[in-house]
Amino acid sequence: MVLNELGARINSALQSLSKESVIDDKALDALLREICGALLESDVNVRLVQQLRQNVKKKVNVDELASSSNKRKIIQTAVFDELCSLVDPGVEPWKPRKGRQNVIMFVGLQGSGKTTSCTKLAAYYKRKGMKVGLVCADTFRAGAFDQLKQNASRAHIPYYGSYNEADPVQIAMEGVAKFRKDKFDLIIVDTSGRHKQEAELFAEMEQIAAAVKPDTTIFVMDGTIGQAADAQARAFKESVDIGSIIITKMDGHAKGGGAISAVAATNSPIIFIGTGEHMHDLDRFSARPFVSKMLGMGDISGLVETVQDLHLEKNEDMMKNIAKGVFTLKDMRDQLSNILKMGPLSKIMGMMPGVSPEMMQGFDADESTRRLRSYMCIFDSMTEAELNSDGHVFDDEKRMHRVARGSGVRPVEIQALLYQHRQFGQIVKKMGGPKGMLGKMNPNAMQQMAKNPGAMNPNMLKQMGGMGGMQKMIQQMGGMSGVQNMMKQMMGGGGGGGGGGMGGMGGMQEMMSQMMGGMGGMGGRR
């Protein structure tokens, strides 16, 4: 993602501040010069950049601050806050509610990624447990219905459209009526896009809106236009009642930061940003988590939300095993399966604190995903007894060779998987059992934390031994250096055997879900 380059430059400038022996106005000016230069290169409006510079200078009076360490912290906080203000429209967007029928209408210029974004949004809310339907009311572009049909079929989402009807208003009315009758929670209507025939486009949008009466209208905007997004967003807001905005193509263009800041300046709420072509490449937008992730500080709230979508509380056997300090091959298989459901591994890694954009540059997400799928094939070639074991049954080489033949891999890859399983099995043993941190919690507290990883009440924290207990848990994982080593293993840089390190990700994801309650306050809630 090109925004990572912007984040890396800003992060580098902030880190250079810690190398300065004396923090004075000269050092602050040098820092702001580097940050402002990076923002201008991302096509952020010069007026907004100048405003950011002035606001930081107002907040930070270098002469009045005491120690150098305090100065660094205050300057870094001021810069972070102003970067958040730069991309924050300050408006709360509309959200669909379960228990009632919600209708969303998509509008935008042709080529902005509108039809793809419709399906991505439908898949997003489907993961939230909503019953979602898609209506294709785009009769202007040849192949629009075919595209939506293919995307919806891949994501297993019901759709409605017509090859014969030429009136988009009629199609929209029929589609919405059908899904309303079938008690769908969310109905998304895709409309026609135009290039320059904007008067005709606006007239058609108004007719469809009058017919289906949407709860909100989402404008899909191409992120590659940079600060020109300001004029486009204002033009649409004046003509149509735009509820919120999705900015697409943020994965391959340097002007993405300019587009976000330009739209924010119009006070239009940005709800999602498109970061690729896959179904999972749609990230919920919130200013603080966005800036935090861009600077390599992670997005805890986003990670919690992704973990919650997996509904880990349904896997009661695994939760009981974790509490007892037991980690079977079946537990590992279930967790690897969950990881694959979470979306691209690079996206998950980007949410984790301490994983900077520089670290991500050497991470081959496609190769790691292939390795995970290879591991799943290995698990599928095991018997139920082997899956419920701790892996020692594979000391018998005949078993290993049988599984290798069945899964089409070399025995060394099975050894790599078993090595990763042992590594995380040892951590689970330390965390679980009667003497471990999780073992000290009562079953009700365990169940509550599994159902809501984003919140940990004081009593639950007390059961784990307070903040000291949380620190002890991290020590049991090998301290912060141990956590960093696990991060490297997860990225394929420090695994054992020929298969690299991705096998341990299943255990790490489970531990993240268990620990997330104690860390949830670190990331801003959406």
C-alpha positions in Angstrom: 0.0 0.0 0.0 1.5 3.3 -1.1 0.2 5.0 2.1 2.7 2.8 4.0 5.5 4.8 2.3 4.0 8.0 3.6 3.7 6.5 7.1 7.3 5.2 6.9 8.6 8.7 6.1 6.6 10.4 8.9 7.7 7.6 11.3 11.3 8.0 10.3 11.1 11.8 11.0 9.6 11.2 14.4 12.2 8.6 15.3 15.0 11.0 14.2 13.8 13.3 17.0 14.9 10.7 19.6 18.4 10.9 18.3 18.6 14.7 18.8 20.6 15.5 22.0 18.9 18.9 22.3 15.3 19.5 21.4 14.9 23.1 20.3 13.0 25.2 17.7 15.6 24.1 15.1 14.9 20.4 15.7 11.2 21.0 15.7 11.4 22.9 12.4 13.4 20.2 10.8 10.9 17.6 11.9 7.9 19.6 10.6 9.8 20.3 7.3 10.2 16.5 6.7 6.6 15.7 7.6 5.1 18.5 5.5 7.3 17.5 2.6 6.0 13.9 2.8 2.4 15.1 2.9 2.8 17.4 -0.1 4.3 14.6 -2.1 1.1 12.6 -1.3 -0.9 15.4 -2.9 -2.3 16.8 0.4 -3.5 20.4 -0.2 -0.8 23.0 0.7 -3.3 25.0 2.7 -4.0 21.9 4.9 -0.3 21.2 5.3 0.4 24.7 6.4 -2.5 24.6 8.9 -1.0 21.4 10.4 2.4 23.0 10.8 0.9 26.1 12.5 -1.2 23.9 14.8 1.7 21.8 16.0 3.8 25.0 16.6 0.9 26.5 18.7 0.6 23.3 20.8 4.4 22.9 21.4 6.3 25.7 23.1 9.8 24.2 23.2 11.2 26.8 25.6 8.6 26.1 28.2 9.0 22.4 28.2 11.2 20.7 30.8 13.2 17.5 30.1 14.1 16.4 26.6 12.2 13.1 27.0 9.1 15.0 27.9 9.6 17.3 24.9 9.8 14.4 22.5 6.6 12.8 23.9 4.7 16.1 23.7 5.9 16.8 20.1 5.1 13.3 18.9 1.6 13.4 20.5 0.9 16.8 18.9 2.0 15.6 15.5 -0.2 12.4 15.9 -3.2 14.5 16.9 -2.9 16.9 14.0 -2.5 14.0 11.5 -5.7 12.6 12.9 -7.4 16.0 12.6 -6.2 16.2 9.0 -8.2 13.1 7.9 -11.1 13.3 10.4 -14.3 14.9 8.9 -15.7 15.2 12.4 -19.1 13.7 11.3 -20.6 10.5 12.5 -21.8 8.3 9.5 -25.0 6.4 9.3 -24.8 2.7 10.2 -27.2 -0.1 9.4 -29.0 -1.7 12.4 -30.0 -5.3 12.9 -33.6 -6.0 13.4 -34.8 -3.6 10.7 -34.6 -3.4 6.9 -31.9 -1.0 5.7 -31.5 0.2 2.1 -28.3 1.7 0.8 -27.9 3.3 -2.6 -24.5 3.5 -4.3 -23.6 6.3 -6.6 -20.4 7.5 -8.3 -18.6 8.2 -11.6 -17.9 5.3 -13.9 -14.6 3.6 -13.3 -14.4 4.4 -9.6 -14.9 0.8 -8.4 -18.5 1.2 -7.4 -19.8 -2.3 -8.4 -16.9 -4.0 -6.7 -17.3 -1.9 -3.5 -21.0 -2.9 -3.4 -20.1 -6.5 -3.1 -17.3 -5.8 -0.6 -19.7 -3.9 1.6 -22.2 -6.7 1.3 -19.6 -9.3 2.3 -18.5 -7.1 5.2 -22.0 -7.0 6.7 -22.6 -10.6 5.9 -19.6 -11.4 8.2 -21.4 -9.3 10.9 -24.3 -11.8 10.7 -26.7 -9.7 8.6 -28.8 -11.1 5.7 -27.7 -9.0 2.7 -29.0 -8.7 -0.9 -27.6 -6.9 -3.9 -29.6 -5.1 -6.6 -28.0 -4.1 -10.0 -29.8 -1.0 -11.3 -26.9 -0.2 -13.7 -28.3 -0.5 -17.2 -25.9 2.0 -18.8 -22.6 0.1 -18.7 -22.4 -3.1 -20.7 -21.5 -6.1 -18.5 -22.4 -4.3 -15.2 -24.9 -7.0 -14.2 -22.5 -9.8 -15.2 -19.8 -8.2 -13.0 -22.1 -7.9 -10.0 -23.5 -11.4 -10.6 -20.0 -13.0 -10.6 -18.8 -11.0 -7.5 -22.0 -11.9 -5.6 -21.8 -15.5 -6.5 -18.1 -15.7 -5.3 -19.1 -14.1 -2.0 -22.3 -16.3 -1.7 -24.6 -13.2 -1.6 -28.1 -13.2 -3.2 -28.5 -10.7 -6.1 -31.2 -9.3 -8.4 -31.0 -7.8 -11.9 -32.3 -8.1 -15.4 -30.9 -8.6 -18.9 -34.2 -7.5 -20.5 -35.5 -4.5 -18.5 -33.9 -1.2 -19.6 -35.4 1.0 -16.9 -33.1 1.2 -13.9 -35.8 2.7 -11.7 -38.1 -0.3 -12.4 -35.2 -2.8 -11.6 -34.4 -1.0 -8.4 -38.0 -1.1 -7.3 -38.5 -4.7 -8.1 -35.2 -5.8 -6.5 -35.8 -3.9 -3.2 -39.4 -5.1 -3.0 -38.2 -8.8 -3.5 -35.6 -8.6 -0.7 -38.0 -6.7 1.6 -40.5 -9.5 1.2 -37.8 -12.1 2.0 -37.0 -10.2 5.2 -33.4 -9.2 4.3 -31.6 -6.9 6.9 -29.6 -5.0 4.3 -30.4 -4.2 0.6 -27.6 -2.5 -1.5 -28.6 -0.9 -4.8 -25.9 -0.4 -7.4 -26.7 2.5 -9.8 -25.2 3.6 -13.2 -22.1 5.6 -13.4 -21.2 8.2 -16.0 -18.1 10.0 -17.2 -19.1 13.5 -18.1 -22.9 13.3 -18.5 -23.4 14.4 -14.9 -26.8 16.1 -15.3 -28.2 12.8 -16.7 -26.5 10.9 -13.9 -27.9 13.1 -11.1 -31.4 13.0 -12.7 -31.3 9.1 -12.7 -30.1 9.0 -9.1 -32.9 11.3 -7.9 -35.5 9.0 -9.7 -34.1 5.8 -8.1 -33.9 7.5 -4.7 -37.5 8.6 -4.9 -38.6 5.1 -5.9 -36.7 3.0 -3.3 -36.3 5.6 -0.5 -32.8 4.6 0.7 -31.8 5.1 4.3 -28.5 6.5 3.1 -26.6 7.2 -0.1 -22.9 6.2 -0.4 -20.7 8.0 -2.9 -17.8 5.9 -4.2 -14.8 8.0 -5.1 -11.6 7.1 -6.9 -8.6 7.8 -4.6 -6.2 8.4 -7.5 -7.6 11.8 -8.2 -5.9 13.3 -5.1 -7.0 16.7 -3.8 -9.4 17.0 -6.8 -11.6 14.8 -4.6 -12.5 18.1 -2.7 -14.4 19.5 -5.8 -16.0 16.2 -6.7 -17.3 15.6 -3.2 -18.7 19.1 -2.9 -20.4 18.8 -6.4 -22.2 15.6 -5.4 -23.2 16.9 -2.0 -24.8 19.9 -3.6 -26.8 17.7 -6.0 -27.6 14.6 -4.0 -28.1 13.9 -0.3 -24.8 12.0 0.2 -24.7 10.2 3.5 -21.1 8.9 3.4 -18.2 8.2 1.1 -16.0 5.2 0.2 -12.6 6.0 -1.3 -11.2 3.2 -3.6 -7.8 2.3 -5.1 -5.9 3.2 -2.0 -3.4 0.4 -2.6 -1.5 1.7 -5.6 -1.3 5.4 -5.8 0.6 8.1 -4.0 -2.3 10.6 -4.1 -4.4 8.5 -1.6 -3.5 10.7 1.4 -4.5 13.8 -0.6 -7.9 12.3 -1.4 -8.7 11.4 2.2 -7.6 14.9 3.5 -9.6 16.6 0.7 -12.8 14.7 1.5 -12.4 15.3 5.2 -12.1 19.0 4.5 -15.7 18.9 3.1 -17.0 17.4 6.4 -18.2 14.3 4.5 -17.9 11.1 6.6 -15.6 8.5 5.0 -16.8 5.1 6.1 -14.5 2.7 4.2 -11.4 2.7 2.1 -10.7 0.2 -0.7 -7.2 -1.3 -0.6 -7.3 -4.0 -3.3 -9.5 -6.2 -5.5 -10.2 -9.0 -3.0 -13.4 -9.2 -1.0 -11.6 -8.5 2.3 -9.8 -5.4 0.9 -12.3 -3.0 2.4 -11.1 -1.3 5.6 -13.5 0.5 7.9 -12.2 4.1 8.2 -11.7 5.9 11.5 -9.1 8.7 11.8 -7.1 7.5 14.8 -6.8 3.8 14.0 -6.0 4.8 10.3 -3.1 7.1 11.3 -1.9 4.6 14.0 -1.8 1.8 11.4 -0.1 4.0 8.8 2.6 4.8 11.3 3.2 1.2 12.2 1.6 1.5 15.6 -1.1 -1.1 14.8 -4.9 -1.0 14.9 -6.0 -2.9 18.0 -9.7 -2.0 17.6 -9.6 -3.3 14.0 -7.9 -6.5 15.1 -10.5 -7.0 17.8 -13.3 -6.5 15.3 -11.8 -9.0 12.9 -11.3 -11.5 15.7 -15.0 -11.0 16.9 -16.2 -11.8 13.3 -14.8 -15.3 13.7 -17.1 -16.1 16.6 -14.5 -18.0 18.6 -16.9 -18.6 21.5 -18.6 -21.2 19.4 -15.5 -23.5 19.5 -16.0 -24.6 23.1 -13.6 -27.5 23.0 -10.7 -25.4 22.0 -11.5 -22.8 24.7 -11.5 -25.6 27.3 -8.2 -26.9 26.0 -6.6 -23.5 26.2 -7.8 -23.1 29.8 -6.3 -26.5 30.7 -3.0 -25.6 28.9 -3.6 -28.2 26.1 -3.0 -27.4 22.5 -3.8 -30.2 20.0 -3.1 -30.4 16.3 -6.9 -30.1 15.8 -6.8 -26.8 17.8 -4.0 -25.6 15.5 -6.0 -26.6 12.4 -9.1 -24.7 13.6 -7.0 -21.6 14.2 -5.3 -21.8 10.8 -8.7 -22.1 9.3 -9.8 -19.0 11.2 -6.8 -17.1 10.0 -7.6 -17.8 6.4 -11.1 -16.5 7.0 -9.7 -13.2 8.4 -8.5 -12.1 5.0 -5.0 -11.2 3.6 -2.2 -11.9 6.1 -0.6 -8.6 5.2 -3.7 -6.8 6.4 -3.8 -8.7 9.7 -0.1 -8.0 10.3 -0.6 -4.3 9.6 -3.1 -4.2 12.5 -0.6 -5.6 15.0 1.3 -3.0 17.2 5.1 -2.9 16.5 4.8 -4.2 12.9 6.1 -1.2 11.0 5.7 -0.6 7.2 9.4 -1.4 6.9 8.9 -4.8 8.4 6.0 -5.4 6.0 8.2 -4.7 3.0 9.9 -8.1 3.3 6.6 -10.0 3.9 5.3 -12.1 1.0 1.6 -12.4 1.9 0.8 -14.7 -1.0 3.6 -17.1 -0.2 2.5 -17.2 3.5 -1.1 -17.9 2.4 0.0 -20.7 0.2 2.0 -22.2 3.1 -1.1 -22.0 5.3 -3.2 -23.8 2.7 -0.5 -26.4 2.4 -0.7 -26.9 6.2 -4.5 -27.4 5.9 -3.9 -30.1 3.3 -1.6 -31.8 5.8 -4.2 -31.7 8.6 -6.8 -33.1 6.1 -4.6 -36.2 5.6 -4.5 -37.0 9.4 -6.8 -39.3 11.2 -9.1 -38.0 14.0 -6.8 -39.6 16.6 -3.8 -37.9 15.2 -5.5 -34.5 15.2 -6.5 -34.9 18.8 -2.9 -35.7 19.8 -0.1 -33.4 20.8 1.9 -34.4 17.7 4.2 -37.0 19.4 2.5 -39.8 17.4 4.5 -38.6 14.5 7.7 -39.8 16.1 6.7 -42.8 14.1 8.2 -42.0 10.6 5.7 -44.4 8.9 2.9 -42.0 10.0 4.7 -39.0 8.7 5.4 -40.5 5.3 1.8 -41.6 5.0 0.5 -38.1 5.7 3.2 -36.7 3.3 2.0 -38.9 0.5 -1.7 -38.1 1.2 -1.1 -34.3 1.3 1.4 -34.1 -1.6 4.2 -32.5 0.5 7.7 -33.5 1.6 8.2 -34.9 5.1 10.3 -31.8 6.0 7.1 -29.6 5.7 5.3 -31.8 8.2 8.3 -31.4 10.5 8.1 -27.6 10.1 4.4 -27.7 11.0 5.0 -29.9 14.1 7.8 -27.6 15.2 5.5 -24.6 15.1 2.8 -26.6 17.0 5.3 -27.5 19.7 6.4 -23.8 20.0 2.9 -22.5 20.6 1.9 -25.6 22.6 4.6 -24.6 25.2 3.2 -21.1 25.4 -0.3 -22.4 25.9 0.9 -24.7 28.6 2.4 -21.8 30.5 -0.7 -19.6 30.0 -3.2 -22.4 30.8 -3.3 -25.1 33.5 -4.0 -24.4 37.2 -0.8 -22.3 37.6 -1.2 -20.2 34.4 -2.9 -16.9 34.0 -5.9 -18.3 32.2 -6.2 -21.1 34.7 -6.8 -18.6 37.5 -9.9 -17.3 35.7 -13.2 -18.9 36.4 -15.1 -20.5 33.4 -17.7 -17.7 33.3 -15.0 -15.1 32.9 -13.3 -17.1 30.2 -16.6 -17.3 28.3 -17.3 -13.6 28.7 -13.8 -12.7 27.4 -14.2 -15.0 24.4 -17.6 -13.4 23.5 -16.3 -9.8 23.9 -12.5 -9.6 23.4 -12.8 -5.8 23.1 -13.7 -5.1 26.7 -12.4 -6.4 30.0 -14.0 -5.4 33.2 -12.0 -4.7 36.4 -13.1 -7.9 38.1 -11.9 -10.0 35.1 -8.6 -8.2 35.1 -8.3 -8.8 38.9 -8.8 -12.5 38.3 -5.8 -12.5 36.0 -3.7 -10.9 38.7 -4.3 -7.2 37.7 -1.9 -5.4 35.4 1.0 -7.3 37.1 -0.7 -10.5 36.0 -0.9 -9.2 32.4 2.8 -8.4 32.5 3.5 -11.8 33.9 1.6 -13.3 31.0 3.8 -11.4 28.6 6.9 -12.7 30.5 5.5 -16.3 30.1 5.5 -15.7 26.4 9.2 -14.9 26.6 9.0 -11.2 27.3 8.7 -8.5 24.6 11.7 -10.1 22.8 9.7 -13.3 22.7 6.7 -11.6 21.3 8.9 -10.0 18.6 10.4 -13.4 17.8 6.9 -14.8 17.3 6.1 -11.8 15.0 9.1 -12.8 12.9 8.1 -16.4 12.9 4.6 -15.4 11.8 6.1 -13.4 8.9 8.1 -16.4 7.8 11.4 -15.0 8.9 12.2 -17.2 11.9 10.4 -20.5 11.6 11.9 -23.9 12.0 12.5 -26.4 9.3 11.9 -25.9 5.6 8.4 -24.5 5.9 9.1 -21.2 7.6 7.2 -19.8 10.4 3.6 -19.2 9.5 2.3 -22.2 11.3 2.4 -20.4 14.6 -0.1 -17.8 13.5 -3.0 -19.9 14.7 -1.8 -20.0 18.3 -0.9 -16.3 18.2 -4.3 -15.3 16.9 -6.0 -17.3 19.7 -3.7 -15.6 22.3 -4.5 -12.2 20.8 -8.2 -12.9 21.2 -7.6 -14.0 24.8 -5.4 -11.0 25.7 -7.3 -8.4 23.7 -9.5 -7.4 26.6 -6.5 -6.1 28.4 -5.2 -4.3 25.4 -8.4 -3.0 24.0 -8.1 0.4 25.4 -5.0 1.1 23.4 -6.9 1.6 20.2 -9.7 4.1 19.6 -13.1 2.6 19.4 -14.8 3.0 16.1 
